[in-house]
Structures are given as structure tokens and as C-alpha cells.
Amino acid sequence: MWMKSAVGSVKNNSLSLLFTDFKEITKAKLAVSVVFSSIAGYFLGAYQINLVSVLLLMFGGYCMVGASNAYNQIIEKDLDALMKRTKNRPIPSGRMSVKTALIIAIVLTVLGVLSLFALSPKTAMFGAISIFLYTSVYTPLKTKSPLSVFVGAFPGAIPFMLGWVAATDEFGIEPGTLFMIQFFWQFPHFWALGWMLDEDYKQAGFKMLPTGHKDKGTALQIILYTIWMIVISIIPVFGFTGRLQLSIPAAAIVLLSGLVMLFFAFRLYENRDNPSARRLMLASVTYISLIQIVYVIDKFIS
């Protein structure tokens, strides 16, 4: 009886570790936030909500993001081992082999493409483009040039747009606007993160800050991109963006949220320290989630 209990406990622990490693290799928290953006885009584009389509988008979206993250960790396994933040990831720590990670990445890619293709070929195409850009261009460029953030902003901006395309099978001004909102948001968000982790990134040779330093030049670019983000985010209130519209009260909330984020960007310019960068990064996460919720609620109550 004691032996059976011990064996059962070992099996449970093993399954728990496997599940934990799966979440880490796919960056579950990041993947869920990306899926949230896609669902918001779907709700904005859909004439009526189809539960099967929503589930396919959620599943396919998670698979595509998870695959991208798995490929990324395979490619960067030696560099991850050099950084405090990443040295305990499944591959560099030795808990998962490269072969296992590659199998996971390939299976997720296939499942993701098939799920998104079931929604529409366009949706699958944009999902596949996202994986390609993230793994084949952004990832290797991180050790070569700060332009990696610019390149990475393209796959990073696709999810919000992808939801609209999944709902309508169309690409036009509306999903283009959603893309631009999340595109410009990427820069203050990731440069704030890069500021916080600059010393760790340098251990692996990553070049993430636009000037290469935690200086006023970097902080100024963060401010400028934040301003562009705010401008793009409120454009739908003027009626230039087709079916993607925003009421004046909703636009006011979006503008106020953007100004809060801009305040933290100016604080980073003034202080140029990690606590200010962290506050900006947290403000950016709150901003993108909040405006997506505001956009969706505004559509259904206006």
C-alpha cells in the first residue's frame, strides 16, 4: 500500500513538472495575453459571435504563440543559459531536450495552422507569417541590432488584427488600424522591459535599446512612440476607419489611459532608472488590455 502511494506521488509530481515545463516553453502567460488580443479583435469584427470560431481562434492562437516561443528557446538555448532571468528555463536547465522542445514546436505549429485555416486561409496565412518573422528574423537579429525590436513589432502586432480577419475573412482599414495600435505600443513596452533587463541582456549580447544605452535618447524615443500610439488609438473616433468606430466617451477613456502611460514615459526620461522603467512597463500592459476592453464594450453599447 505504501509503495503504491509512493509511485502515485512520483507520477503526479512528474506530470506536474511536465505541465510546468510546457507552460514555460510556450510562455503561457504571454500566450494567453496574445489570445486575449485576438479575441478582442474578433469581437470587434464579428457581425455575430460564433462560439466554435472563438474556440478555434483561442486554440489556434495559443498554439501559434506557443510554437514561436518554443522555437525561440531552442534557438537561444545557449544564450538563455547566460542570463539569470532565463537560465532555469526547461532547455538550458536540462529538464527538457532540444528534440522534445522541437517536437512540441512542430506539433503546435501544425495544430495552430490547421485551426486558423478552419477559420479562413487569410487567418492561417497571417498566423504563419507571425511565426516566420518571430523565429527567423526577430530572434537572430536580437544579437545583431536594436532594429530587432522594430522587426519584432510586426509579429507582435498581428494578434489584434488577426481576430478581425478571423471574424470577417477581410483585410482592410479596420484590421490595419488595430495592427497599427499594437505596433506602436510594442516600442514603449519592450524598450521599458529592455531598460529593466539591460544588464542581463548584455550577458547574452542582446541589443534591445535603440541607442544601446539607458540614456535620454532611448527615453525620448519611448516618449515619441507613446505619442504615436495614443494618436492611432483614438483615430476611430473621427470616422475614418470604416466599421471600426469609437464613441467620444470611449475615446476620452482611451486618451486618458494613453496620457497616464505618457506620464510614466516622461518620468523615465527624468529619472532614467529601473523603477521608472518598471512602472512604465506595467502601465503599458494595463493600457493595451484596457483599451481593447473599451473598444469591445463601446461597440456593443453604442
Secondary structure, DSSP 8 states (H G I E B T S, - for coil): -HHHHHHHHHHHHHHHHHHHHHHHHTTHHHHHHHHHHHHHHHHHH-SS--HHHHHHHHHHHHHHHHHHHHHHHHHTHHHHTTSTTTTTSTTTTTSS-HHHHHHHHHHHHHHHHHHHHHH-HHHHHHHHHHHHIIIIIIHHHTTT-THHHHHHHHHHHHHHHHHHHHHHS--SHHHHHHHHHHHHHHHHHHHHHHHHTHHHHHHHT---STTSSSSHHHHHHHHHHHHHHHHHHHGGGGT-STT----HHHHHHHHHHHHHHHHHHHHHHHH-SHHHHHHHHHHHHHHHHHHHHHHHHHHHH-
